[in-house]
């Protein structure tokens, strides 16, 4: 009988747990205790502590005086190396959009069957804005950025189980050039996204999130398309 262990379990359980710890911290709204991390990982506190010490030695996590754990500064340096050119060209445009529209603006890319935020900028003078942290991820089948990304992907390569309703929304996105969502990823939050099509890059989208605005979706999308064109020109020539 063939050995299926390589496909039924992680090649390195320790590495897998360490990566999962970083993901848990990235998704947290604040610092977590070792006990909370152990609960999230489903491991004993002593195992969580050993993982923590290793990540701490590499600067990937840090602890405050009370022992609460958060991502370390080294994570920012690693993140900056991902699609460096794309981030460098996108950040000025994301900043301009965020401050002009008073909304959080972000760049999302396709990662497997998920949509992951690569870079994000909150408006400078907004009284309140919706946080969209770099590294945040959700299934590509929900949210406006996911629809804008799926509009660039052949249907044969879509994740399984795409509903007829979502397929129709993706078709609409392709036809009009932008996608919208309401309460799909975060309750009460609305989003508008446009495709960002770049040669040699994963399917991407530029999007904004907001709770309420006087601008209509088409006007927001027009501003996003303007920046998408600038980024595309800078990277594709």
C-alpha positions as CSV (number, residue, x, y, z in Angstrom):
1,X,0.0,0.0,0.0
2,X,1.4,3.5,-0.9
3,X,2.4,5.8,2.0
4,X,-0.1,8.6,2.1
5,X,1.3,10.2,5.2
6,X,3.0,13.0,3.2
7,X,-0.3,14.2,1.9
8,X,-2.4,13.6,5.1
9,X,-0.3,15.7,7.5
10,X,2.0,18.7,7.4
11,X,5.7,17.9,6.5
12,X,6.6,19.8,9.7
13,X,4.1,20.1,12.4
14,X,6.2,22.5,14.4
15,X,6.7,24.8,11.3
16,X,3.0,24.6,10.6
17,X,2.1,25.6,14.1
18,X,4.5,28.5,14.1
19,X,3.0,29.8,10.9
20,X,-0.4,29.4,12.3
21,X,0.6,31.4,15.4
22,X,1.7,34.3,13.1
23,X,-1.7,34.1,11.3
24,X,-3.6,34.2,14.6
25,X,-1.6,37.2,15.7
26,X,-2.2,38.9,12.4
27,X,-5.9,38.4,12.6
28,X,-6.2,39.5,16.3
29,X,-7.4,43.0,17.1
30,X,-4.7,43.4,19.8
31,X,-2.0,41.5,21.6
32,X,-2.8,38.0,22.9
33,X,-1.6,36.1,26.0
34,X,0.3,32.8,25.7
35,X,-2.8,31.0,27.0
36,X,-5.0,32.6,24.3
37,X,-2.5,31.6,21.6
38,X,-2.4,28.0,23.0
39,X,-6.2,27.9,22.8
40,X,-6.3,29.2,19.2
41,X,-3.7,26.6,18.2
42,X,-5.3,23.8,20.2
43,X,-2.0,22.9,22.0
44,X,-0.6,22.8,25.6
45,X,0.7,26.1,26.9
46,X,4.2,24.7,27.0
47,X,4.2,24.0,23.3
48,X,2.8,27.5,22.6
49,X,5.6,28.9,24.7
50,X,8.3,27.1,22.8
51,X,6.9,28.2,19.5
52,X,6.7,31.8,20.8
53,X,10.4,31.8,22.0
54,X,11.6,30.6,18.6
55,X,9.6,33.3,16.7
56,X,10.7,35.9,19.3
57,X,14.4,34.9,18.7
58,X,13.8,35.8,15.0
59,X,12.1,39.1,15.7
60,X,8.8,37.8,14.3
61,X,6.8,38.3,17.5
62,X,7.4,40.5,20.6
63,X,6.1,40.6,24.1
64,X,5.3,43.6,26.3
65,X,6.0,44.0,30.0
66,X,2.8,42.1,30.9
67,X,3.8,39.2,28.5
68,X,1.1,40.0,25.9
69,X,2.2,38.9,22.4
70,X,2.0,40.7,19.1
71,X,3.7,40.6,15.7
72,X,7.3,41.8,15.7
73,X,8.9,44.5,13.6
74,X,10.7,41.9,11.5
75,X,7.3,40.9,10.0
76,X,7.0,44.3,8.4
77,X,10.3,43.9,6.7
78,X,9.3,40.5,5.4
79,X,6.0,41.8,4.2
80,X,7.6,44.6,2.4
81,X,9.5,42.1,0.3
82,X,6.4,40.6,-1.1
83,X,5.5,42.0,-4.5
84,X,7.8,44.9,-3.7
85,X,7.5,46.7,-7.0
86,X,3.7,46.4,-6.9
87,X,3.5,47.7,-3.3
88,X,5.9,50.6,-4.1
89,X,3.8,51.8,-7.0
90,X,0.4,51.2,-5.3
91,X,1.0,52.9,-1.9
92,X,1.0,56.5,-3.2
93,X,-2.2,55.8,-5.1
94,X,-3.8,54.1,-2.1
95,X,-2.9,57.1,0.0
96,X,-4.3,59.5,-2.5
97,X,-7.6,57.6,-2.7
98,X,-7.9,57.2,1.0
99,X,-7.5,60.9,1.7
100,X,-9.6,62.1,-1.2
101,X,-12.6,59.8,-0.5
102,X,-12.2,59.5,3.3
103,X,-12.2,55.7,3.1
104,X,-9.7,53.0,3.8
105,X,-8.1,51.9,0.5
106,X,-6.3,48.7,0.0
107,X,-4.6,46.4,-2.5
108,X,-5.7,42.8,-2.6
109,X,-4.3,39.8,-4.5
110,X,-5.3,36.3,-5.2
111,X,-3.6,33.7,-2.9
112,X,-4.8,30.2,-3.6
113,X,-8.6,30.3,-3.0
114,X,-8.3,33.4,-0.8
115,X,-8.1,37.1,-1.2
116,X,-5.3,38.6,0.8
117,X,-4.7,42.3,1.6
118,X,-1.2,43.2,0.5
119,X,-1.2,46.9,1.5
120,X,-3.7,49.2,3.1
121,X,-4.0,53.0,3.9
122,X,-6.5,54.6,6.2
123,X,-7.6,58.2,5.6
124,X,-5.6,60.9,7.4
125,X,-8.4,63.1,8.7
126,X,-11.4,60.8,8.9
127,X,-13.3,60.8,12.2
128,X,-13.7,57.1,11.9
129,X,-12.6,54.6,9.3
130,X,-12.7,50.8,8.8
131,X,-9.4,49.0,9.5
132,X,-8.2,46.7,6.8
133,X,-4.9,45.2,8.0
134,X,-2.2,44.0,5.6
135,X,-2.2,40.2,5.7
136,X,-6.0,40.0,6.3
137,X,-7.5,37.2,4.2
138,X,-10.9,35.8,3.4
139,X,-12.3,33.4,0.7
140,X,-12.1,34.9,-2.7
141,X,-15.8,34.0,-3.1
142,X,-16.9,36.9,-0.8
143,X,-16.5,40.6,-0.9
144,X,-16.0,43.1,-3.7
145,X,-12.2,42.5,-4.1
146,X,-12.9,38.8,-4.5
147,X,-15.4,39.5,-7.3
148,X,-13.0,41.9,-9.0
149,X,-10.3,39.2,-8.8
150,X,-12.6,36.3,-10.0
151,X,-13.5,38.5,-13.0
152,X,-9.9,38.0,-14.2
153,X,-9.8,34.2,-13.6
154,X,-11.2,31.6,-16.0
155,X,-14.3,29.9,-14.6
156,X,-12.5,26.5,-14.8
157,X,-10.0,27.8,-12.2
158,X,-12.6,29.2,-9.7
159,X,-12.9,27.5,-6.3
160,X,-15.5,24.8,-6.2
161,X,-19.0,25.6,-5.0
162,X,-19.4,29.1,-6.6
163,X,-23.1,29.8,-6.6
164,X,-25.1,31.0,-9.6
165,X,-25.7,34.3,-7.8
166,X,-22.0,34.9,-7.4
167,X,-21.2,33.9,-11.0
168,X,-23.8,36.4,-12.2
169,X,-22.2,39.1,-9.9
170,X,-18.8,38.3,-11.4
171,X,-20.2,38.6,-14.9
172,X,-21.6,42.0,-14.0
173,X,-18.3,43.0,-12.5
174,X,-16.5,42.2,-15.8
175,X,-19.1,44.1,-17.8
176,X,-19.2,47.3,-15.9
177,X,-15.6,47.2,-14.6
178,X,-16.3,47.2,-10.8
179,X,-17.7,45.1,-8.0
180,X,-19.6,46.0,-4.8
181,X,-20.4,44.2,-1.6
182,X,-22.5,44.9,1.4
183,X,-22.1,43.1,4.8
184,X,-20.3,40.2,3.1
185,X,-16.9,40.2,4.9
186,X,-17.6,42.6,7.9
187,X,-21.1,43.4,9.1
188,X,-22.4,46.9,8.2
189,X,-19.3,47.5,5.9
190,X,-19.6,48.3,2.2
191,X,-16.9,47.9,-0.4
192,X,-16.2,48.9,-4.0
193,X,-13.4,47.3,-6.0
194,X,-11.9,47.4,-9.5
195,X,-9.7,44.8,-11.2
196,X,-6.0,45.5,-11.3
197,X,-4.7,43.5,-14.3
198,X,-0.9,43.3,-14.5
199,X,1.4,41.3,-16.8
200,X,3.2,38.5,-14.9
201,X,1.4,39.2,-11.6
202,X,-1.3,37.4,-9.7
203,X,-4.9,38.7,-10.2
204,X,-5.3,41.8,-8.0
205,X,-7.8,44.5,-7.1
206,X,-7.9,48.0,-5.6
207,X,-10.7,48.5,-3.2
208,X,-12.2,50.8,-0.6
209,X,-14.3,50.0,2.5
210,X,-16.7,52.3,4.3
211,X,-19.8,52.3,6.4
212,X,-21.6,55.2,4.8
213,X,-20.9,57.8,2.1
214,X,-22.7,60.3,-0.1
215,X,-20.7,59.1,-3.2
216,X,-22.3,56.5,-5.4
217,X,-20.5,53.3,-6.3
218,X,-19.9,54.3,-9.9
219,X,-18.1,57.5,-8.8
220,X,-15.9,55.6,-6.4
221,X,-15.1,53.0,-9.0
222,X,-14.1,55.7,-11.5
223,X,-11.6,57.0,-9.0
224,X,-10.2,53.6,-8.3
225,X,-9.9,52.9,-12.1
226,X,-7.9,56.1,-12.4
227,X,-5.3,54.8,-9.9
228,X,-5.4,51.3,-11.3
229,X,-4.4,52.8,-14.7
230,X,-1.5,54.7,-13.1
231,X,-0.2,51.6,-11.4
232,X,-0.5,49.5,-14.5
233,X,1.3,52.1,-16.6
234,X,4.1,52.3,-14.1
235,X,4.6,48.5,-13.9
236,X,3.8,47.4,-17.5
237,X,5.1,50.4,-19.3
